[in-house]
Amino acid sequence: MQAQEILVDVKDRVATLTFNRPERMNAWSPELEAALRDRIAAAASDEAVRAIVLTGAGRGFCVGVQMNKLAQNASGAPTAPPERRLGNFEQRYSYLLNVPKPIIAAINGPVAGVGLCIALYCDLRYMAAGAKLTTSFARRGLVAEHGSAWILSRLVGPMNAADLLLSARTIGAEEAERVGLVKVLPAEGFESAVHGIAADLANLSSPRSMRIIKRQLVLAHFQDLAEATQMAEEEIIKCRSTADYKEGVAHFIEKRKPEFTGK
C-alpha cells in the first residue's frame, strides 16, 4: 500500500518523490506519512542521489488532513497524548532537517496544514505561479502544529508568521514570495524547471559541501555567532584535505564540469 502512496523517480542524481493521492489533492494520511519517512530514508542512503524533490501528483501539493478525518476527531472523544519525542531532529517532521542532502519542495498546487509544515522543513521551496497556500489551523479551531510557529517565524519573520498563522488566510504564490517563504516559477514547465535547479545542485556542487552547509544552516537556529563562526573555521580546515576541495579547484582552473565524489 505504502509503495503507491509516493512515486519515486531518480534521474540526473535527483530523487523526485511524488505524493500520489491526486483524487484527494494528496491529503495527508498515516500511510502517506509512513511512506514519506521510508522514501526519504532510502534517498538519503542512496549514493546515486544527491538532491531530493518533493511534489504532488495532479493539481495539488498536499492540502493537509482529509476533512472527514477532522470531522471524526471533532466528536469530542478523548484521545491519548502524543508520544513525547526528545531532541530537535527527532520531532514528527523535523527529521527532514537532519537529512544530509538538500530537499526541495516543488509546490505545484494548493498546500495547507500539515502539507505546508512538510514544505517548511524543506531547504528550498519553489511554488508554481498562481498556486495558493494557507496555514489553515486557526480556521479549524487548531493551533500551529508540528513546530510550524517556530520554523515559520524564522523563515519569514515574527510579524509575517503571526499574520499567516493567526488569520489562516489564503495567499497566492506571489505574496508568499514577497515575504520570503518561496520562490515563484512559471506554472508552465514548473516540474522540469525545479528538476533543473535540483540537477544543478546535484551535479555542480560538492555533496560534502552541501551536507555540511545544510548542517550549518540548521544549527544556526540554535547557535550564537561565536559558535557558528568556530564551526565554520573547524570545517574549513577539514575541507582542505578532501578530494572534493581538490576537484573544486581543479575543475575551475581546467574550465570543465566538476566530478565531485563527496569525499
Backbone torsions as a table, in degrees:
resi	resn	phi	psi	omega
1	MET	NA	-48.0	-178.4
2	GLN	-61.2	-32.6	-176.4
3	ALA	-59.2	-28.5	-179.2
4	GLN	-92.5	-12.2	-179.0
5	GLU	-68.4	-32.1	179.9
6	ILE	-133.8	125.4	176.3
7	LEU	-88.8	143.5	-177.5
8	VAL	-122.9	130.8	175.5
9	ASP	-136.5	126.2	179.5
10	VAL	-113.7	121.7	-179.9
11	LYS	-153.4	138.3	178.2
12	ASP	58.5	33.0	-179.4
13	ARG	68.9	17.1	178.1
14	VAL	-115.7	127.2	173.5
15	ALA	-96.9	116.4	176.4
16	THR	-98.6	119.0	179.2
17	LEU	-105.7	119.4	-174.4
18	THR	-113.7	118.1	173.6
19	PHE	-59.6	127.7	-168.4
20	ASN	-119.2	58.3	172.9
21	ARG	-130.0	57.1	-171.8
22	PRO	-61.4	-28.8	-178.9
23	GLU	-68.1	-18.3	178.3
24	ARG	-118.2	23.1	-178.3
25	MET	54.2	34.4	178.2
26	ASN	58.9	38.7	177.6
27	ALA	-58.1	145.4	-174.5
28	TRP	-72.3	145.1	178.6
29	SER	-150.1	161.1	176.2
30	PRO	-57.1	-36.2	180.0
31	GLU	-66.8	-41.2	179.5
32	LEU	-66.5	-39.7	178.7
33	GLU	-61.9	-46.3	-179.9
34	ALA	-65.4	-39.7	179.9
35	ALA	-64.7	-40.2	179.8
36	LEU	-61.8	-46.0	-179.8
37	ARG	-60.4	-42.3	179.9
38	ASP	-65.1	-45.5	-176.7
39	ARG	-70.0	-35.9	176.3
40	ILE	-64.6	-43.7	179.2
41	ALA	-61.1	-41.3	-179.9
42	ALA	-65.4	-42.9	179.9
43	ALA	-67.2	-36.8	-179.5
44	ALA	-64.5	-33.8	-177.2
45	SER	-92.6	-6.0	-177.1
46	ASP	-85.4	115.9	-178.3
47	GLU	-67.6	-17.6	178.2
48	ALA	-79.8	-9.1	-177.9
49	VAL	-109.4	129.7	178.5
50	ARG	-121.6	-9.6	175.9
51	ALA	-149.9	152.9	-175.6
52	ILE	-127.3	134.5	175.9
53	VAL	-117.1	132.2	173.5
54	LEU	-108.6	130.9	177.6
55	THR	-149.9	-178.8	-178.1
56	GLY	-122.7	146.1	175.1
57	ALA	-76.6	147.7	176.8
58	GLY	76.7	-141.5	-170.0
59	ARG	-90.0	-11.3	-174.0
60	GLY	-127.4	160.2	172.9
61	PHE	-83.7	-65.9	174.4
62	CYS	-170.3	119.9	-174.2
63	VAL	-94.2	17.1	178.2
64	GLY	88.0	-165.7	-177.6
65	VAL	-68.6	142.1	178.6
66	GLN	-57.7	141.0	-178.0
67	MET	-62.7	-33.7	179.5
68	ASN	-66.4	-29.7	175.6
69	LYS	-69.7	-41.0	177.0
70	LEU	-62.7	-38.3	179.2
71	ALA	-63.6	-40.3	177.7
72	GLN	-63.1	-40.0	-178.9
73	ASN	-71.0	-18.1	-179.1
74	ALA	-84.0	7.1	-178.2
75	SER	-68.7	-17.4	-179.9
76	GLY	91.1	-3.6	178.6
77	ALA	-65.6	138.2	-178.7
78	PRO	-65.6	144.7	177.3
79	THR	-123.6	152.4	179.5
80	ALA	-70.6	144.9	177.0
81	PRO	-63.6	148.8	-179.0
82	PRO	-67.4	156.2	176.0
83	GLU	-60.8	132.7	-180.0
84	ARG	-84.4	119.8	-179.2
85	ARG	-103.6	136.3	178.9
86	LEU	-100.9	146.2	176.4
87	GLY	98.9	138.7	-176.8
88	ASN	-63.3	-29.3	-175.7
89	PHE	-105.7	12.5	178.0
90	GLU	-111.8	10.9	177.2
91	GLN	-75.7	174.6	-167.3
92	ARG	-55.5	-42.2	-179.8
93	TYR	-121.8	-5.3	-178.1
94	SER	-69.2	-10.1	176.3
95	TYR	-58.8	-22.9	178.3
96	LEU	-62.9	-31.3	177.8
97	LEU	-67.5	-23.5	-175.0
98	ASN	-92.3	-3.1	177.6
99	VAL	-71.4	127.8	-172.3
100	PRO	-80.9	23.2	178.7
101	LYS	-135.8	149.0	179.4
102	PRO	-64.3	136.1	177.2
103	ILE	-115.2	126.4	-177.9
104	ILE	-113.4	126.5	172.5
105	ALA	-88.2	118.1	176.2
106	ALA	-101.5	91.4	-171.9
107	ILE	-84.5	94.3	-172.1
108	ASN	-84.4	-13.2	-177.6
109	GLY	-165.6	-160.7	-174.9
110	PRO	-52.3	139.7	177.0
111	VAL	-139.7	137.4	-176.9
112	ALA	-154.9	161.7	171.8
113	GLY	52.9	-129.8	-177.4
114	VAL	-63.6	-27.9	175.3
115	GLY	-60.6	-40.5	176.8
116	LEU	-68.3	-38.5	177.4
117	CYS	-57.2	-43.3	178.4
118	ILE	-59.6	-44.5	179.9
119	ALA	-63.1	-36.7	179.8
120	LEU	-62.5	-32.6	-179.1
121	TYR	-82.8	-1.8	174.5
122	CYS	-81.7	159.9	-177.4
123	ASP	-79.1	-33.2	179.1
124	LEU	-135.2	145.6	179.1
125	ARG	-130.1	117.6	173.7
126	TYR	-111.9	138.8	-174.8
127	MET	-130.2	136.7	179.1
128	ALA	-69.6	136.4	177.8
129	ALA	-53.8	134.0	179.0
130	GLY	90.6	-12.2	178.9
131	ALA	-71.7	160.2	-175.5
132	LYS	-122.5	152.4	174.1
133	LEU	-141.3	156.3	173.8
134	THR	-154.4	146.6	173.9
135	THR	-73.1	-36.0	173.6
136	SER	73.1	-23.1	-168.6
137	PHE	-56.3	-50.7	-174.3
138	ALA	-64.4	-25.8	178.7
139	ARG	-88.0	4.0	174.1
140	ARG	-117.1	8.1	-178.0
141	GLY	73.8	23.2	-179.4
142	LEU	-110.4	179.6	175.5
143	VAL	-115.3	174.1	179.9
144	ALA	-66.5	110.3	-172.0
145	GLU	-88.1	160.9	165.4
146	HIS	56.6	36.2	177.7
147	GLY	75.8	11.9	-175.1
148	SER	-65.8	-31.6	178.0
149	ALA	-65.8	-39.3	179.9
150	TRP	-66.0	-51.5	-173.9
151	ILE	-76.6	-35.7	-179.0
152	LEU	-65.2	-39.9	-179.9
153	SER	-65.4	-28.5	177.5
154	ARG	-79.1	-26.3	-179.8
155	LEU	-82.5	-39.9	-173.2
156	VAL	-122.5	0.9	-178.7
157	GLY	92.1	153.9	-174.4
158	PRO	-59.6	-41.0	-175.9
159	MET	-70.7	-44.0	177.9
160	ASN	-63.9	-38.1	177.9
161	ALA	-64.2	-42.7	178.7
162	ALA	-61.8	-41.5	178.6
163	ASP	-59.2	-51.2	-176.1
164	LEU	-67.5	-36.2	-176.3
165	LEU	-82.9	-43.9	-176.9
166	LEU	-71.4	-38.5	-178.2
167	SER	-84.6	-29.3	-174.1
168	ALA	52.0	27.8	-179.8
169	ARG	-73.6	158.7	177.9
170	THR	-88.6	131.3	178.0
171	ILE	-124.6	158.3	178.3
172	GLY	-89.4	167.3	-179.4
173	ALA	-56.7	-36.9	-176.2
174	GLU	-66.0	-40.5	176.3
175	GLU	-69.7	-39.0	177.6
176	ALA	-59.2	-35.4	177.0
177	GLU	-69.0	-39.8	-177.8
178	ARG	-61.4	-34.7	-179.8
179	VAL	-88.4	1.0	174.6
180	GLY	88.9	14.9	-177.4
181	LEU	-83.3	-34.5	-176.9
182	VAL	-141.0	169.6	165.2
183	LYS	-112.8	134.6	-175.9
184	VAL	-94.5	136.3	173.7
185	LEU	-124.0	154.2	178.4
186	PRO	-56.2	142.1	179.7
187	ALA	-62.7	-38.0	178.2
188	GLU	-73.9	123.9	-178.7
189	GLY	77.4	17.5	-175.7
190	PHE	-58.9	-48.9	-175.9
191	GLU	-60.1	-45.7	-177.9
192	SER	-69.8	-32.2	178.3
193	ALA	-65.4	-44.3	178.3
194	VAL	-65.5	-40.5	178.3
195	HIS	-59.9	-40.3	179.1
196	GLY	-61.7	-41.0	177.5
197	ILE	-63.7	-45.3	-179.9
198	ALA	-64.8	-39.3	-180.0
199	ALA	-65.3	-36.5	176.3
200	ASP	-62.5	-44.2	176.5
201	LEU	-59.6	-45.6	-174.5
202	ALA	-67.9	-29.1	-172.4
203	ASN	-112.3	-16.5	-177.0
204	LEU	-112.1	-15.2	179.1
205	SER	-109.5	145.3	178.2
206	SER	-64.7	126.2	176.9
207	PRO	-59.2	-36.1	178.7
208	ARG	-65.7	-45.3	178.8
209	SER	-61.4	-45.4	-179.6
210	MET	-61.5	-39.3	-180.0
211	ARG	-60.4	-45.8	-176.4
212	ILE	-75.5	-39.1	178.0
213	ILE	-62.3	-41.3	176.7
214	LYS	-59.9	-41.0	179.2
215	ARG	-63.9	-40.8	177.8
216	GLN	-60.6	-44.8	-179.2
217	LEU	-63.2	-40.9	-179.1
218	VAL	-70.3	-46.8	-177.5
219	LEU	-69.1	-21.0	179.5
220	ALA	-57.8	-27.4	178.5
221	HIS	-65.0	-21.5	-174.6
222	PHE	-113.4	-5.1	-175.4
223	GLN	-103.5	157.9	164.9
224	ASP	-92.6	176.7	-175.2
225	LEU	-61.1	-40.4	-178.9
226	ALA	-62.4	-43.4	-179.9
227	GLU	-65.0	-42.8	-179.6
228	ALA	-64.7	-41.4	-179.9
229	THR	-67.2	-42.1	179.1
230	GLN	-62.5	-41.1	178.0
231	MET	-60.6	-44.1	-180.0
232	ALA	-61.5	-42.9	-179.1
233	GLU	-64.6	-39.8	178.4
234	GLU	-66.5	-40.4	-178.7
235	GLU	-71.2	-33.5	177.4
236	ILE	-61.0	-42.2	178.7
237	ILE	-60.4	-42.7	179.3
238	LYS	-65.0	-37.4	-177.1
239	CYS	-56.8	-39.1	-168.1
240	ARG	-66.6	-13.5	178.1
241	SER	-106.1	10.7	-175.5
242	THR	-95.4	155.3	176.5
243	ALA	-64.3	-35.8	-178.7
244	ASP	-67.2	-35.2	176.5
245	TYR	-65.7	-45.3	179.4
246	LYS	-62.0	-40.3	178.7
247	GLU	-69.9	-35.1	178.2
248	GLY	-61.4	-38.9	176.8
249	VAL	-73.6	-45.3	-174.4
250	ALA	-63.2	-45.4	-176.8
251	HIS	-67.0	-32.0	177.7
252	PHE	-67.9	-45.8	-180.0
253	ILE	-65.2	-39.4	-176.1
254	GLU	-86.3	-1.6	177.1
255	LYS	54.0	56.6	178.0
256	ARG	-140.6	169.7	176.4
257	LYS	-70.9	146.7	-179.1
258	PRO	-73.5	156.1	174.6
259	GLU	-127.4	67.9	-177.9
260	PHE	-71.1	146.9	177.9
261	THR	-112.2	-11.6	-176.3
262	GLY	83.6	7.1	-178.0
263	LYS	-101.4	NA	NA
